[in-house]
């Protein structure tokens, strides 16, 4: 573990909810000049990829969180920081998150490692990068870790490391945490955004996406029981959460990874902070600053860059 700058939140962000919400509402980093590419998937669907590419030898694959996209403030900020640090950047969009609803009746979910693998394999097949790093946020961080640990022998050798922020490593506990009254503002937003995709899919697949009473669904349990689990081969929401929690795969990860979770993250519980005594894998490192919120990490000393961006570029600096 190299020395990392300690995180000190700005004085005006004096609690976890402010740290989480303020960047989402008010941070507007200049968007990089992405090059959009659409690739086909094995199941006759597509993924939208956004490239920030100048011919470097190292590629960072950035994976956004639930109902995010490549233009979310934390993705744009990270892409700009990695570009300045000498990386090509590929910020990919989950199914339906690139601006057009996908063709197949499915979503990118916490266990959709086939989608992430399609992105990585495409990048390597087209450009043969010798070094690839994964950078993930929230659900994207969990998905990146599942990808590395579920079938480690199938991960391309070019994938050298991962840095993941605000990771719900225990989906059962995190889903229950978000159902708490203190997180109602976030839960309502997620349900509203996920509902948009449900209604779009229902126009073509009404039997797969019943939605006449969608307004009665209030939590991830409601949503995942009705849609995510049956659409993707799980018995129910809990089976989906248990099978797709990255904590169960950390012991098998073969690359150095860093999980950066703020201790005051309102989305996470103590079980989302995997300690070495549980996974017994010296490659898995936990960085747990006392503050930061969820995908926050605003930093007054960063000269426009957030603490998470400085941490990621520093951790990945020596990869070769």
N, C-alpha and C positions, 0 to 999 in steps of 0.2 A: 504494500500500500504506500503510494507516494503521499507527500504532504499536500493537502488540499486546503484552499482558503476557507476559513470558518465562515459559515453563513450567518449573517446578521440582517434581520429583516428591517426595512425602513420603519421609522417610528410611527408613521401614520397607519401602518398595517399591523395593528396591535392585537389581532386575534386570527385564528386559523381561517375563518370564513372570509375575512377581508383579504387575507393573503391568497385565497383561492379565487375570489370573484374579481378583485381589482384588475389583475392582468387580463382576464377574459373580456372585461368591459372596456378597458382604457388603453391597453397596450396596442399600438399599431406600428409594428416594425415595417419598414419599407419592404414590399414583397419582392423576392428575387425574380429574375426573368426565367421562370420555369419553361422547359420545353415539354409539352404534353405528348405522351405516347400511350396508345391503347393496345393492350395485348390480350389475346384470347386465352381462355383457360381450357383445361381438358374436358370440362363438362359443358362446353358450348356457351360459355359466358365470357365476361371480359373484366379487366382491371385497368384503371386509369393511373398511369405513372407520370410523375412530374420530375423532370431532370434539371439539375443545376450542374452542368458538365463542361469541363474545360480540358479534358484529356489527362487528368492526373492518374497516378497508378493506384490510388486508394479510393475506395467507394464506401460511403456511409449510407446505409438503408434506414430511413427514418419512418417509423410506424406510429401513426396518431392514435388517439384514444377513442372511446365509444362516442359515436355521432360527431366526430371531428372530421378533418380533412387536411389536405396538404397546405391549406392557407390559414389554418389556425395559428394564432400568435406564437404558441410555443414551438410549432413546427417551423414556421418562417424564421423565428429567431435562431433556432438550432441550425437550420440550413445555412443561414448567413454566417454563423460562427464557424461551422465546419468548412465552408467554402473559404473563408479567410485563413483557416488553419491548414489549407492545402489538400482538401478532400473534394472529390466529386460527390454529389449528393443525389440520392434517389428517394424522393418522398412519395410513397404510394398511397393510394386511396382505397379504403375498404369498399366492398361491393355496394353500389348505390350511393357512395359518398363523393364521387367525382363529378357530380352534376347531372348524371343520367341514371335512372333506375336500372338495375341489372336485369338480364333476361330470365334467369332461372329463379325458381321460388326458394331462395335461400339468402342468408346473410353471411357476412364475414363475422365469425364469433370467436370466442376465446380459445377455441381449439382448432381453428381453421388454418393449420400449419401448411396445408396444401396451397393456399393462396400465397403465403409468405414464401414458400419454396418456389412457386412459379415465378415470383418477382426476382428472387436471388438467382435462380437458374437462367432466367432470361438475361439478366445483367451480365452474368458470367459468359453466357453463350455469345452475346453480341460484342462484348468488350474485353473479356478475359482479364478481369482485374486480379492481380495477385493477392490483394489484401481487401477484405470486406469486413466492416464493422456494423453491428446492429445497434440502433438507438431507438428505444421505444418509450412511449408515455402511457401510463395507466393500462388500459386494456391492451394497447400495443406493446407495452413492456411485458405483460403477462404472456401474450402470444409469442413474443420473441423468445422468452425463456422456455416455453413449452416446445417450441420448434427446436431449440438446442438440446433439450433433455429427453424428449419422447423417443426419438430414434436417432441417437447421436452418431451412429455409424453412417447415416445417410446425409448428414450435414456436409456440404462441400468443404474441402480443406482450405479454401480461400477465406472462409469465415473465421476470423481470428479472435473476436471479442465482442462483448455487448455491454452497453450502459443503459440501464432502464430506470425510469423515474416514476414515482408514485404508483407502485405496482400492487394491485390487489392479489397477492400471492395465494391467499385463501379466499376463493370466490364465495364459499358458503358464508363465511363470517362477514366479508365485505358487503355482500348483497343484503344481509340482515342489518348491517350497520346503516346502509343507505335508506333502509325502510324506517329508520328512527325518525321521530318528529323533528329533531334538530336538523335533519337533512332534507326536509320536505321540499325546499326550494329546488334542490338539485334533482330530486326524484321526479318532480312534476315536469321539469325541463326535459329530462331523458325520455319520459313517457310521451311527451308531446312530439319530440323529434323522431323517436322510433315509430310513433303512430303515423307520421307522414309516409314513411316507407311502407308500412302495412297497408294503408289505403291505396297507395299506388300499385302495389302488388295485387291487391284484391280486385282491381279492374280486370286483370288477366287470369288470376287464379282464385276465384271467389271461394272455392271449396277448401283451399289451403290457408286462406287468410280471412276467416270469419271476423267481421269487425263492427257489426251493427251495435254491439254493446261495448265497444272499445273504451268508452269513457268510464266504465266501471272498473277497468284494470288500474291498479294503483301502484304496484311494486314490480321489481324485477321477477319475483316469484310468479306473479300473475302473468307477466309477459312471457317469461321463459317456459312456463308450463304450457301455455297456449301455442306459442310460436317456435321459439328457439329449439326446444327439446324435440318435438315431433318432426320438425323440418330437417333436423340434422342427425337423427338416429339415436337420441337419448330417451330414456324412459320418462323422465320428468326433469324439472328444474334442478333439483338437488343432484340427480345423477349427472347432469351437464356440468354443474359447478364442481363436483368432486373430480370428474374426469379431466377437466380443463384448468384446474388450479396448478399454477407453475410450481408451487411448493412440493408437489409430489414428484417432480422430475429433476429437481436441483441436484440430487446426488449423482445423476448420470451426465451432467454437463461437462464437456471436455475443454471448453474454452474459458479463459478468464472473463468473468462477468462481474459487474457492479450493480447492485440494487440500491437505489438512492431514494429512500422513503423518509419524509419528514415525520417526526414523532407526533406532531399535532395535526397530521392529515385527517380531516373529518370523515374521509371515506374508508379509512383503514382501521383494523383492530390489531392487537398485539400479535396475532397469528400471521399477520402479513409482514412481519419482520423476521425472516428466517435466520436463525442463528446456526453457527457451525455445529453445535452439539446435536442439531436435528438432522442436517443434511450431510455432515461429515465430508464436505468437499472443499478442499483448500482453494479451489478456483473461484468459488462463489464468495463475494465480498459484500457486506452490508454497510452502507453509509447512512447514518440516521441522525441528521441535524435536528435540534430541538424544534425548530420552526421551519416553515416553508409552505404549509398548506398543501393542497392537491394541485399538482402541475403549476405551482406558483413560482417560488424561489426568486421573487423580485429582489434586486440588489442595487442599492444606492451607489455602490462603489464600482459598478461594472462598466461605466461609461457607455451605456446603451445596451450592454450585454447582461443577461441574467446569470445568476450564480450557476444554474444548471448547465448553461452553455459553456461557461469557463471550466466547470468540472469535467464535462464530457470531452472537450478538446484536450484537456490536460491528461486525462486518463488514457486517451487513445493516441497521444502524441507519438509514442515510440513504437507503434505497431509497424511491423515490416514482414 
